[in-house]
Amino acid sequence: MAKNSTGQTLKDAMSSVFAVSSLLIALAAAIAIFIFVMGNPDNFQGGNPEGTPIPGNFLAMMYKGGIIVPILLTCVLVIMIFSLERLITIEMARGGSVGYATFKLILRLVSFLLVLGGFAYLILVKDMIIGPILIVAALIVFGILSLGMSKYNAGAFLRNLQTLLASDQIEAAIAECDKQKGSIANVARATLGKYRELQNDTRLEKEQKVLALQKEFDEAATLEAPMLSKNLVFLSTLASLSVLIGLLGTVFGMIRAFAALASAGSPDALALATGISEALINTAFGIGGSASAIILFNYFSSVIDGMTFKIDEAGFSIVQTFAATTK
């Protein structure tokens, strides 16, 4: 069974109410889009969805991909839902309130869409005015995000934490963790809660105190890790599943195409074209969904690895400072 980097299985992820609800909502939305949007009679010649698509109508062409299309569309929607959920969670893990994290995420998405739109105008429309304007607007939004939204910067938090530890201001460090919030602060807060208690403990030897503090940190980090990687197993599963479903749709399309060629007398041109369209559309859908899932999974994994490193850095600083200052 597919697992992510923390060993979470698809069965574990499916136990989440959010996961099951998202799958059902994505499936319902995909079926509705397939029937009422792609299969809209206005997209076809003569208003017949079983007939020929209007030339250049992409939605009608996608409809001709057959019954596999809503399944692939469900995969794409699930990828989008869980990617958005992971983006919000990671922003919250960096620090700050839900509103602050959501606002940062919106700015990131706006910046990305502006860049995408700018290059689309430059390359596709060849508009040398709107394209550069959109790109400059994206740079402005990114600048606001980088400079104005750095209140809960993890690097600055770690440096401040190390300074407070060096001067034995444990209570102030705990207050800083409460202010920072996020995964790094949560682990540091739990470890610092044990810090002063062990300092005042006269029964244990120094080595025992250090081991106890290290154990406290390890437990806090272990409890925080699942929140960072939760639901990533869906992306890793869909990365391979989308291609397989797309290939299944391709096989169905090729069967239909060869059946049209094998018909008695002259081949059925409409059935042949429908079969080829079904094969190509499902292939494109499957590859696109798989590529998106792989890119997003690797992105989230790299971000989580970076945050895990910072958590380890915070724990190392706390434990080493304790070992150096405790007799």
VENQUI-V440745 format. One record per backbone hydrogen bond with DSSP energy under -1.0 kcal/mol. NH is the residue of the N-H (numbers start at 0). CO is the residue of the C=O. E is the energy in kcal/mol with one decimal. If there is no record, write none. Layout:
nh=NH co=CO e=E
nh=NH co=CO e=E
This chain:
nh=3 co=7 e=-1.3
nh=6 co=3 e=-1.9
nh=12 co=8 e=-2.1
nh=13 co=9 e=-2.4
nh=15 co=12 e=-1.6
nh=19 co=15 e=-2.1
nh=20 co=16 e=-2.7
nh=21 co=17 e=-2.4
nh=22 co=18 e=-2.1
nh=23 co=19 e=-2.2
nh=24 co=20 e=-2.7
nh=25 co=21 e=-2.7
nh=26 co=22 e=-2.3
nh=27 co=23 e=-2.5
nh=28 co=24 e=-2.6
nh=29 co=25 e=-2.4
nh=30 co=26 e=-2.4
nh=31 co=27 e=-2.2
nh=32 co=28 e=-2.6
nh=33 co=29 e=-2.4
nh=34 co=30 e=-2.5
nh=35 co=31 e=-2.7
nh=36 co=32 e=-1.4
nh=37 co=32 e=-2.9
nh=38 co=33 e=-1.1
nh=42 co=39 e=-2.5
nh=43 co=40 e=-1.8
nh=44 co=51 e=-2.9
nh=46 co=43 e=-1.8
nh=50 co=47 e=-2.2
nh=53 co=42 e=-2.4
nh=56 co=53 e=-2.6
nh=60 co=56 e=-1.6
nh=61 co=57 e=-2.3
nh=62 co=58 e=-2.0
nh=63 co=59 e=-1.5
nh=64 co=61 e=-1.8
nh=65 co=62 e=-1.6
nh=68 co=65 e=-1.6
nh=71 co=67 e=-2.4
nh=72 co=68 e=-3.0
nh=73 co=69 e=-1.9
nh=74 co=70 e=-1.8
nh=75 co=71 e=-2.1
nh=76 co=72 e=-2.5
nh=77 co=73 e=-2.6
nh=78 co=74 e=-2.3
nh=79 co=75 e=-2.1
nh=80 co=76 e=-2.7
nh=81 co=77 e=-2.6
nh=82 co=78 e=-1.9
nh=83 co=79 e=-2.2
nh=84 co=80 e=-2.2
nh=85 co=81 e=-2.2
nh=86 co=82 e=-2.4
nh=87 co=83 e=-2.2
nh=88 co=84 e=-2.2
nh=89 co=85 e=-2.8
nh=90 co=86 e=-2.2
nh=91 co=87 e=-2.3
nh=92 co=88 e=-2.3
nh=93 co=89 e=-1.4
nh=95 co=179 e=-1.8
nh=100 co=96 e=-2.4
nh=101 co=97 e=-2.7
nh=102 co=98 e=-2.4
nh=103 co=99 e=-2.2
nh=104 co=100 e=-2.1
nh=105 co=101 e=-2.4
nh=106 co=102 e=-2.1
nh=107 co=103 e=-2.1
nh=108 co=104 e=-2.5
nh=109 co=105 e=-2.7
nh=110 co=106 e=-2.5
nh=111 co=107 e=-2.3
nh=112 co=108 e=-2.7
nh=113 co=109 e=-2.3
nh=114 co=110 e=-2.0
nh=115 co=111 e=-2.6
nh=116 co=112 e=-2.8
nh=117 co=113 e=-2.6
nh=118 co=114 e=-2.4
nh=119 co=115 e=-1.9
nh=120 co=116 e=-2.3
nh=121 co=117 e=-1.9
nh=122 co=118 e=-2.9
nh=123 co=119 e=-2.1
nh=124 co=119 e=-1.5
nh=126 co=120 e=-2.7
nh=132 co=128 e=-1.7
nh=133 co=129 e=-2.5
nh=134 co=130 e=-2.0
nh=135 co=131 e=-2.6
nh=136 co=132 e=-2.4
nh=137 co=133 e=-2.0
nh=138 co=134 e=-2.0
nh=139 co=135 e=-2.2
nh=140 co=136 e=-2.4
nh=141 co=137 e=-2.6
nh=142 co=138 e=-2.3
nh=143 co=139 e=-2.3
nh=144 co=140 e=-2.3
nh=145 co=141 e=-2.6
nh=146 co=142 e=-2.8
nh=147 co=143 e=-1.6
nh=152 co=149 e=-1.3
nh=156 co=152 e=-2.1
nh=157 co=153 e=-2.4
nh=158 co=154 e=-2.1
nh=159 co=155 e=-2.4
nh=160 co=156 e=-2.5
nh=161 co=157 e=-2.5
nh=162 co=158 e=-1.9
nh=163 co=159 e=-2.2
nh=164 co=160 e=-2.3
nh=165 co=161 e=-2.1
nh=166 co=162 e=-1.2
nh=167 co=164 e=-1.6
nh=168 co=163 e=-3.0
nh=169 co=167 e=-1.2
nh=172 co=168 e=-2.0
nh=173 co=169 e=-2.4
nh=174 co=170 e=-2.3
nh=175 co=171 e=-2.0
nh=176 co=172 e=-1.9
nh=177 co=173 e=-2.2
nh=178 co=174 e=-1.7
nh=179 co=175 e=-2.4
nh=180 co=176 e=-2.6
nh=182 co=92 e=-1.3
nh=185 co=181 e=-2.2
nh=186 co=182 e=-2.2
nh=187 co=183 e=-2.4
nh=188 co=184 e=-2.8
nh=189 co=185 e=-2.0
nh=190 co=186 e=-2.0
nh=191 co=187 e=-2.8
nh=192 co=188 e=-1.7
nh=194 co=190 e=-1.0
nh=195 co=191 e=-1.1
nh=197 co=193 e=-2.3
nh=198 co=194 e=-1.9
nh=199 co=195 e=-1.8
nh=208 co=204 e=-2.2
nh=209 co=205 e=-2.5
nh=210 co=206 e=-2.2
nh=211 co=207 e=-2.2
nh=212 co=208 e=-2.5
nh=213 co=209 e=-2.5
nh=214 co=210 e=-2.4
nh=215 co=211 e=-2.0
nh=216 co=212 e=-2.2
nh=217 co=213 e=-2.6
nh=218 co=214 e=-2.4
nh=219 co=215 e=-2.1
nh=220 co=216 e=-2.8
nh=221 co=217 e=-2.2
nh=222 co=218 e=-1.9
nh=223 co=219 e=-1.5
nh=224 co=220 e=-1.8
nh=227 co=223 e=-1.0
nh=228 co=224 e=-1.6
nh=229 co=225 e=-1.1
nh=231 co=228 e=-1.8
nh=233 co=230 e=-1.2
nh=235 co=231 e=-2.0
nh=236 co=232 e=-2.2
nh=237 co=233 e=-2.8
nh=238 co=234 e=-1.6
nh=240 co=236 e=-2.5
nh=241 co=237 e=-2.2
nh=243 co=239 e=-1.7
nh=244 co=240 e=-2.6
nh=245 co=241 e=-2.5
nh=246 co=242 e=-2.5
nh=247 co=243 e=-2.0
nh=248 co=244 e=-2.3
nh=249 co=245 e=-2.0
nh=250 co=246 e=-2.4
nh=251 co=247 e=-2.2
nh=252 co=248 e=-2.3
nh=253 co=249 e=-2.5
nh=254 co=250 e=-2.4
nh=255 co=251 e=-2.2
nh=256 co=252 e=-2.3
nh=257 co=253 e=-2.7
nh=258 co=254 e=-2.1
nh=259 co=255 e=-1.8
nh=260 co=256 e=-1.7
nh=261 co=257 e=-1.9
nh=267 co=259 e=-1.1
nh=271 co=267 e=-2.4
nh=272 co=268 e=-2.7
nh=273 co=269 e=-2.5
nh=274 co=270 e=-2.3
nh=275 co=271 e=-2.2
nh=276 co=272 e=-2.5
nh=277 co=273 e=-2.6
nh=278 co=274 e=-2.1
nh=279 co=275 e=-2.5
nh=280 co=276 e=-2.8
nh=281 co=277 e=-1.9
nh=282 co=278 e=-1.8
nh=283 co=279 e=-2.5
nh=284 co=280 e=-2.7
nh=285 co=281 e=-2.5
nh=286 co=282 e=-2.5
nh=287 co=283 e=-2.6
nh=288 co=284 e=-2.6
nh=289 co=285 e=-2.2
nh=290 co=286 e=-2.8
nh=291 co=287 e=-2.2
nh=292 co=288 e=-2.2
nh=293 co=289 e=-2.4
nh=294 co=290 e=-2.4
nh=295 co=291 e=-2.5
nh=296 co=292 e=-2.6
nh=297 co=293 e=-2.4
nh=298 co=294 e=-2.2
nh=299 co=295 e=-2.8
nh=300 co=296 e=-2.4
nh=301 co=297 e=-2.2
nh=302 co=298 e=-2.2
nh=303 co=299 e=-2.7
nh=304 co=300 e=-2.4
nh=305 co=301 e=-2.0
nh=306 co=302 e=-2.2
nh=307 co=303 e=-2.7
nh=308 co=304 e=-2.1
nh=309 co=305 e=-1.8
nh=310 co=306 e=-2.2
nh=311 co=307 e=-2.5
nh=312 co=308 e=-2.3
nh=313 co=309 e=-2.4
nh=314 co=310 e=-2.5
nh=315 co=311 e=-2.7
nh=316 co=312 e=-2.3
nh=317 co=313 e=-2.1
nh=318 co=314 e=-2.6
nh=319 co=315 e=-2.7
nh=320 co=316 e=-2.2
nh=321 co=317 e=-2.2
nh=322 co=318 e=-2.4
nh=323 co=319 e=-2.1
nh=324 co=320 e=-1.7
nh=325 co=321 e=-1.7
